[in-house]
Amino acid sequence: MSLADSDRELVVSELEREPTPAEAALFENLWSEHCAYRSSRPLLSAFDSEGEQVVIGPGDDAAVVALPESDADGDGKTYITMGIESHNHPSYVDPFDGAATGVGGIVRDTLSMGAYPIALADSLYFGEFDREHSRYLLDGVVEGISHYGNCIGVPTVAGSVDFHPDYEGNPLVNVACIGLTNEERLVTAEAQEPGNKLVLVGNATGRDGLGGASFASEDLAEDAETEDRPAVQVGDPYAEKLLIEANEVLIEEGLIESARDLGAAGLGGASSELVAKGGLGAHIELERVHQREPNMSALEILLAESQERMCYEVDPENVDRVREIADRFDLGCSVIGDVTDGNYVCTFDDGDGPETVVDVDAHFLGEGAPMNDLPHEEPAEPEVDRPDVDIEEAFDAVVSSPNTASKRWVYRQYDHEVGVRTSVGPGDDAAIVAIREASAGSRAAETSSGEETGIGLAISAGAAPNWTDVAPYEGARAIALENATNVAAKGATPLAAVDCLNGGNPEKPDVYGGFRGIVDGLAEMCESLSAPVVGGNVSLYNDSATGPIPPTPTLALVGTKDGYDAPPMSVEPGGELLLVGDLGFETDGAGLGGSEYLARFGGSDRFPSLPENPSEIVETLATVADDESTLAVHDVSHGGLAVALAEMVSDDAGLEISIPESAGGPAATLFHEQPARALIQTDSSETVRDAFDGIAPVVSLGRATDGDALELSVGDRTITRNAATIGSLRETLETELE
């Protein structure tokens, strides 16, 4: 670790002296891109983070959003927390521990707000699936997420998996967590009062994860898998489970004034940020920290990113009770210092008497990093070069592509039913978890009696690297619209979102131009959808010897609905199948750009145009999905109409589909990926047409049958595949990985 010369000059000027080694290391980590957002913060003002539902927006460990009132919940004070985190570089170096500790970190962010974690969503991005190294990373990451999530008893209910050649040297692991709390339980990461104690609860501090924040702010080198392994934290999910339950008791008994999870930059990051947010200082005695390794230095204690640790601000009168609760759950507990109205001061006594190793203004430490003013280049418009491929060959290739094939191999390793809230699990357009009145405040209330509120929380998470690779701005707009369409297909309307903005080295103008594009595109569409972006994470320098990643704006969006039931994705015999949205496009319109079709067969094209009234389409789709005449609903997106139709067929029902060919030809008809489209099976087509009149086109495609085959006619071409064949095509991951 080393502090950049320009940063050192600023520090020296502020301190009026040279920084100590511990101070220099602390500034280097907290002023890193990972912590200070030096290249991205100037852009983030584009996001609308306000709304009547927003209780706490960006800047805390997690955002807090109020759920709509229901008939049974008159006070309307049930809150959810939303957070998202990246653990990209650690997951390349050590896929199991890197991914596992990403889960642990976002769960502790939830705990620090006084919330109980109820759902996880993971969005994963790897190099091409046929590469052995990509499969190694996929296997390790999925195992790490499943091990940690299953052990702590938090269900993984949603997410995405994408493959793209530009992730080969730098995979992405983005994990979101939803928590549940209420007005009385709410805690923030803002220190409250001088004289309160700082108490460290959880695992003992070791030397793992040293310099993790700095490591996350650099391009990955070719030898990163061996040289950077000490920067990767090692998780203990069983300790995390104890910490979850201990935190619950601490919150229920009202013992916590403020809290911060120990993540990037370890104790130094958590404690300094805690007091800085309150405009206060601290005096910390580092030797008091409970440690698991001998002869640790002040710098190691200060910056180690050992997992499963929380920093609490506690009234002195409550310290003994906090100790008792920590002992009850077999967790370490150290009273490490005091909140003050002065500087952030850390002392260390190695046996020869205390020595001051840090003495700085907490606000300067947290907010003093200068922002970067970087040049950027606008992405070039792609040329139109559409391949001419046999339509049946194209259908089989796109349906069986690792990007569009079933992800059952991944999510079946996750326990998505623990907590008995999951109404719709992974594998559908969006997950739905139940929010009940009896459990609005705590995990302990789940088994108590009481009338249910009947609020269903729909969750969708993911990005689309093919889209943002070809068109960062329009692709990011499409990602937001796609996630909103997913929750609408389950009958829910958007409530709020958090994002994880992943990019390459921002010092490269073309890379920074793409990153600017995804920020602006995501911000614009979320505002159009009335879905405030209430928090998030930025991960830059995702660059390696193989080049930069595609700009990747992962969005985790939630919506709400009355009740927990939702229309299925698969059709049942009978009923008409309607397409809401454009069937194809004219020759002078947008095209196949970003599609899986082009990813399989080469070529290039413009990105498809987006509808001008996205909010109206989403709201109307949610209403129609909940109508009693609706039998099934499925979003049309990745892989286009061909994949959506294939996914609706089952052993119990097939489809007879006849589609007039669009001006762009059969490939355009079946494989363009314009978002905000949906397939609706209904026994009252008039209801659907009336609802979308003047909002979106509605086209009749055919009917569901009591067979198990998809008979798909496009112009004068016909494709016939039975459910078994489609199932075999879609089992790409199972076939290759087992």
N, C-alpha and C positions, 0 to 999 in steps of 0.2 A: 504494500500500500504506500502511495506517495501522493502528497498534495501538489496539485499543479502550481507552477510558478506564479501565474496570475492570481490564483486563489490565495496563495500564501501571502502575496503582497497585500491583498484586502484584509486578511486576518491580522497580519502584523500591524497594519494601519489602525484597525479597530482596537486591538489589544494593547497597542503601543509597546509591544515586545514580541519576541519570537515565541511561537506556540510551543508548548511541551510536546513530547512525542505522542502522548495520549490525545491531546487536543488536536494535533495535526491529523491523526488517524480518524478522530471523530468528525472533524470537518470534511475530510476526504470522503467519508462514507455518507454523511448527511447532505453534502453538497453534490453527491453523485447524481447522474441522470435518473437512476432508479428511485431515489428519495426526493430530490428537489424538482424533477420535471423541468430541467433547465431549457430543453429544446421544445417541449410540448406545452408548457403552461401558457405561453403567449397565445396559443391557439385555442385553448379550452374554454375561453369566454364565449365561444360560438354556441355552446350548449345552453339550452334553457333548462334550468334546474329547479324552477319554482312552480308552485301549484298549491291549491288549497289542501291537497292530500299530503304534501311534503312537510314533514315535521322537522327532520334534520337532513340537510343536503350534503354536498361534497365537503370533504375536509376532516371528517371524523373517521373512526375505524370502519364504520358501516353507515349507510343511510337509513333513515327511519321514515316510513310511509304509513299514513292512516288508511285503514280499510274503510270502504263505504259502510254506512250504517245499514243494518238489516232490521226486519220487523221484530226480531227477538233480541236485538242488541241496541237498545234505545240510546245509550250514551255515545256510541260510535267511537270509542276510545281504544279499540283493538289496533295494534300496530304490527307491521312486519318490518324486519331489517333486511337490507339488501347489500351484498358486497361481492366483489369479484377480484381475483388475484391471479397473477401470472407466476409460474415457476418454470420458465423456459430453459435457461442455461443449466440450472441444476438437473433438469430432467434429461438433458443430453449427456451430462457427465455421469450421472447415476440415476437411470430412469425410475427405479423402484423408490428410492428415498427422495429423489427430487419431486416426484409426483405426490408421494404420500405426505410430505411435509407441506406441500401446497394446499392439500386438504386441511391439514391441521391448522395452518395459519389463518385461512379464511374462516374456519369455525371459531377460532379464538377472537377474531375481529367481531364476530357475532356476539360472543359472550361479553365482550367489553362494553356492549350497549345495553346490557341487562336483558338480553334475549336468549331464548332457548332455540338451538338450531333444529329445523324441521325438514330441510331439503337441500340437496346438492345438485348442481348441474355442471358437467365437465365438457369442455370443447377442446378437442385434441387435433393436432395438425402434424403430419409426418411426410417424409419424402415418398417417392413412388413406391407403391405397395409391392412391386416385384423385386425391390431391393432387399437383400438380406438384413442390412443394417436398419432399415425402416421397420422391418418386422420385429427385430430385436428390441428396438425402442418402444414400439407399440405394445409388445408383450409385457415389458417391464413397467411401463407407465400404467397400463390397465391393472396390472397386479398390485402396484403401489396404491392406486386410488381405491380399488376394491378392498384391499387389506385394511387400510386406515378407516375408510368410511364404514365398512361392515363392523369393525371392532368397536367403533365409537357409537354405533347405533343410529347413524343419520342416513336416511335413504338417499341414494343417487337416482333421481327420477327423470332427468332430462340431460340434453347435451348434443354433441355432434362429433363426428370423426371425418376428417378430410385428408386427402393425399394429393401432394403437388410436388413436382421435382425440386422446387426451390426451398423446401424444408429439409432437404437431405442432411445438410450440415448444421441445422438449427431447428429442431422441432419446437412446437408451442404447446404448453399445457396451461389452459385457463380454467379456473374453477370458481364457480359462483355458489353462494350460500344464502338461503333464506332463513330468517329467524322469526320468532314470535314473542311479542312482549306487549305491554300496555303502558299507559301514562304513568301509573304509580311505580312501575319497575324500571323505568327508563334511566339509564346512566350514560354519561358522555365521557370523552377523553379530555375534559377541561378541568384542571386542578381548581379547587374551590377556595381554600383558605390557608394562609400561613399558620404553621403550628400543627397541621395534620401530619400524620406519619405516612411514609412510603413503605409499602409492604410487598415483598416479592413472594409469590405463592406458585408452587409447581415443582417441576423437575430441578435437580441440581444443575449448576452451570458447568459445562465442560469446554473443550477447545474446538468443538465442531462448528462449522459455519463461519469461521473468522473471515471477515472481509466480504461477506456475501453480497452486500449492497454494491460494493465496488465491482465485484466479479460480474454482477448482473448488468453493469453499465459499460461493458467492453465487448467488442467482437469476440466470438469464440475462435480460439486458435486451433490449429490442427492437432496439437497435443493436449487439448483441454480435458479429454477423458481421464488422463493420468495426472496432469499437472494441477488441475483445478479441483480435484476431488476433496481436499481439505475445506474448500469453501461451501461444500454441500452439507446441509444439516441432516441429522439422523433422527427419525421420529420414533415415538413410543405411543401408539394409539391407546394402550391401556391406561397410561398416565393421563392422556387427554380425556378419556372417559371419566376418570376420577375428577379431573379439573372441571369438566362440564357440570358434574353433579355438585361439586363443592361450590362452584360459582352460583348455581341455582339457589343453594341454601343462603349464601352470602347476600344475594339479591333479595330473596324473600324476607330475610330478617332486617333488611335496610342497613347493612353494615358498610356499604361502599359509597364513597363520595364521588369518585371518578375512577376510571380504569383504562388501561392500555395494554394491548397484547404485545409481547416481545417478539418482534419480527425482524425486519431489516435494521441493521446496526444494533441489534440486541438491546441490552439494558440502557446503553447510552441513548439510542434512538427513542425508545419508549418513554423513559423518564424525562428526558429533555423536552420532547414534544408535549408531554402531559402538562408540564408546568408552563411551557411557553404559551400554550393555548389559553391558559388562565392569566397571562401577564405576570407570572410569578417566577420564582427560582426554587432551588433545592440545595440541600447539603446531604450528600450521599457518602457513606463510609463503605468503600468497596470490599474491604475484608469481611464485612458482615454477610455478604452474599454466600448462600450455601453452595458449595462447590463439590464436584465429583472427581476432580483431578488435582494432584498435589502441585504446589509451587506455581500457581497461576499468577501471572503478572496483572497489574492494574489494567493495562490495555486489553488483555485477553478477557478479563472479567467484564470489562465495559462493552466490548464489541462482539463477543461470541454470540452466535445466533442459535444456541441450544434451544430445543423446542419445548413445548408444553409449559410455558411460564407466563404469568400475568403480573403486571405491576398495578397495585391498588393504592389509592389515596384513602386513608382510614382515620376517622376521629380517634384521638388517643384513648378515649374511654372504651372503644370497641376493639382495640388491638388484641386483648386477651381472648375475646370471643372468636376473632378471626383465626388466631392460633389454634384454638380448640377445634374449629371446623376443619382446618387444614390437617391436623393430627388425625381427626376422625376418618378422613379420606386418604390417609397415608401419603400426604403431600408435604414437601418441604415448605418451610415458612421462615422468612427473614425480615426483620424490621431493619431496613437498610438506610433510613434517613428521614429527613423532614422536608416539608414544603416551606419555603421561605419567601420573603419579599425582596430578595437580593439576586445575586447571580446564580447560575447553575454551577455548583461546586462539587467536585468529587475528590475525596482524600483516600489515601491507601496507606495502611500500616502493615509492613512486612516483618514486624518484630522490632524494628529500630525506631519506632515512633511514627506518627502520621505525617504524610507528605501530601501536599496539594498537587494533584496531577491534572485537574481541570478547574478553571475559574473563568467562565465566559458568560456573556449575556445570552440567556436561553433563546430569546427571540432572534438575535443575530445568528445563532447557531442553526436555528431551524429555517429562517426566512432570508438570511443574508446572501445566499448564493445568487450571483448575477445571472440573468436570463440570457440565452443565446439568441442572436439575431442571425439566422442562417439563410444563405441563398437557396432558391428552389427553382426547379424547372417543371413546367406543366407537362403532363404525360401526352404523348403523341396520339392522334386518332388512328386506330387500326385500319388497315386496308380491307377491302372486301375480297375474300378468296375462299369461297365455299367449296368443299370437296364434294364430288359426286359419288355417293356410296349406295350400293344396293340396300333397299329399305329394310329388308329382313335381317341382313347382316348388321346394319346399324342398330336395329331394335335390340338384338341379342347382345351386342357389344355395350350399349349404353345401359341396359337393364342390369347387366352383370358387372359393370364397372365397380371397383372398390368404393368409389365415392357415392354411388347411388344404390349399391347393393345393401342388403340387410345388415344392420350393426348388432344383431342379436348376440354374436360371439362376444361383443364387448359388454353390453348391458346385462347379459345373463350372469355375469360375474359379480354384479353389484346387487346388494340387498335393497330393493326399491320398495319393499312393503313394511319394513320395520317402522314402528311408530304408528301403525294402523291409520294413517291419514291418506295414503295414496289411493285415489279413485281411478285415475288413468295414469299408467306408468310409461316407461320409455318404449320407444318404437312407434309411437303415435305422433301426430302433428305437434301436440303439446301435452305436457303432463298436467294433471289436476290433483292438488292436495286439499284436504278438507280443513277448514278453519271453523272450529266449533266454539260456542260461547263458553262451555265448561273448561276449555283448554286455552282460552284466549291469553291468559297470563302466564301459565307455567306448565311444565311437563307433568308436575305432580297432580294437576287438576284433570288430567286426561280421563282418569277413571271415576271422577266424581260425577254425580248426577247433575242434570240441568238441561234445559232446552237448548238445542243446537241453533247456531245462528244461520246455518245453511249457506255459508259463503264458500264457493269453490275458487281456489287460487290456481290459475293456469300459468304454466311456466314454459317458456321457449328460450333456447340459447343456441348460439352458433354464429358462424360467418360463412362466407363463400369465396375462398381464395381465387377461384377461376374468374369470378365476377370482378373483384377489386384488382386483380392482376391486369385485366384488359382495360378497366375503366374505374379508377379509384373512387372518384366522386359519385358517379351514377351507380357503381356497384355497391357502395356503402349505403346510399339511399335505398337500394333494392333490398339489402340485408335487413334494414330496419323494417321495411314494409313486409318482407317475408316473415319475420318473427311475429309481427302483429297479425298477419294473416293466419299464422299457425294457431295463436290463441283464439282468434275469431272463429276458426273452424271447430273449436270446442265450445263455442257459445259465449266466450268471454270478451270483454272490451279492455283495451290497454289501460294500465294504471300507472306504471313507471318502469324505468329501465336503468341498468348499470352497464358500463362498457369496459372492455379491456382492449386498448388500442396498441396493437403490436406493429412494429416497423423495423426496418434495417438501420444502418448507420446514418443518422440524420445529417452528418457532415457531407454526405454526397448529395448534390443538388437534385438529382433525379429521384433519389430515395425520399428526400424531404418533401419534394413536390407531391409524390404519391401519398405520403403521410398527411399532408395538408388536405389533400382531396378526400381522404376517408373521414377526417374530422368534420369537414364542412358538410359532406354528404350525409353522414349519420346525424349530425346536429339538425340539419334542415328537415329531414324526414321525421325524426322523433318529434320535433316541434309541430309539424303538420298533423301528426297522429295524436297530439295532446298527451304524449308520453314523456314527461320530464326525465332527463337523464340525471339521476340523483347522486350518482357516485361512479367511481371507476378506478382504473389502473392504467398506467402507461408503461410499456416495455419496448425500449428502443435498443439499438445496437444488436439486433438479431441478425447478425451478419457473420459469415464464416468463410472458409476457404472456397466453398461452393457458391458464394455470392449472397446477396440479401434475400430475405424472405419476401413474399408478396405482402403489400400492406394489408393487414388483417384486423378488421374491427369487429371483434367478438361482442355481441350484444346479448345480454340476459334480460328478457322482458317478461313482466308479469301482467296478467289481466285478472279481472274478477267477474264472477257470475253468481246468480242465485242458485244454490244447490250444487251438488257434486256430479250429477249425471251429465253425459255428453254423448252426442251421436257417434257411432263407431266409424272407423275408417273403411272397413270392408263392407261391400254391398250384401244385401239379402235378396232372394228371388223376388221379382216383380218390381214395379216402380220405374219411373223414367229417370235417365241420367242426363243431367244438364251441366253444361260448362258455363260458369260465370267468368267473363273476361274475354279477351281477344283470342279467337281461334287460330289465327295466323297473322301475317303482316303483308302489307303491300310491298312491291319491289323497291319503292323509294323510302320505305320505313326503316326502322332499326331491325337488328337481325339476330344472328346466332352467336354473337360475341359472348364469351364467358361460358358457353354451354359445354356440357359433358360430351356432346357430339363432336365438337371441334377438338376437345382434349383427347378424344380417342383417335380421330382421323386426320388431325392437322388442319391447317388453314387458319383464316382469321376473318373477323367480321365486327361490325359495330355492335355495341351492347343494345339490347332491346329497350324501346322507349317505355317509360313508366306512366301510369294513368295520372291525370291531372287532379283527381279527387280521391286520393287514397283513404282519407279518413271516412268519407261516406261509404266507400266500398267495405272497409273493415267493420264499421258499425252495423251496416246492413247484413253482412255475412254472419255476424254474431247473432243478430236477431233471428235470421232464417235458420241458423243451426239449431236454435232452441225451439223452433216451431214444431208442433206435434206431427205435422205432415212430413217432416224431414226424416229420412231413414238412414242416411249416411252422408258424411262430408269428408272430403280430403283436399288438402292444399295441393296446388300444382306448382312445382318449383324445379328443383334440381333434376335434370334428366328430362324435363318437360312433360308434355301430356302422355308420352309413351310410358314413362316410369310411373306416373300417377295412376294410370289405368291398370298397369300390371299389379300395383300394390293393393288395388281394391278387390282383386279377384281372390277367392278362397276355395277351399274344398267344398264349400256349401253353396256357392253361387258364382256364376260367370257373367260375362258381359258380351252383348252383341252391339258393336259400335260401327257406325258409318259416318265418315267425315268427308265433306267436300274439300277438295284440295285447295289450299290457299295460293295466292299469287307467288309466294316464295318457293313452292314445290312441297313434296311430302316431307322432306327433312325439316323444312321450316314449320310445317304443321305439327309434327310430332315432337320436335326436340328444342324449339326455342324456349327460353326459360324466363319469360316475363313474369314478375311476381304479381301478387294481388289477384290471382286466379284460383278458382276452386271448382271441384266436381261435387255436385249435389245430387244424391238419389232421393227422389221425392214421390209421393203418391198424389201430389197436387202441384203440377207445374205452374198453374196460374198463380199460386201463392208466391213462388219464387220470382216469376216474371213481374208480377205487380210490385214486389218489394224492390226490385232492382230497376224498375222503369225510370229511365232518365239518369241512372247512376252507372250501370255497366251493361254490356251486351250479355244476353242469355241465349245459348245455343243448345238445342236438343241433339244429343249424340247417339242415343239408343236406349236399350233397356237391359236390366239385369235378368239373368236366366237361372233356371234351377240346375244347370250343368256346372262344370268347373273350368270352362274354357274362356279365353279372351279371343273373340273373333273381331278383328280390327280391320276395317276397310278404309283406305285413304285414296280417294279418287278411284282409279282402276286397279289399285294394288291392295291385296289382302294378306294379313298376317294372322295366323292361328296358332295359339300356344295354350296348352292346358295348364291347370294349376300346378301340377307336378313339375312340368318343364319350367314354368316361371319360378317356382320355388328353388329348383336346381340352379337356375341362372342367378338368383338373388343370394345364394349361399356361398358367395365367393370367399368371404373371410373364414367361414367354418371349414370350407374345403381345403384352403391353403394353409391354415394355421393349426389344424388339429391332426 
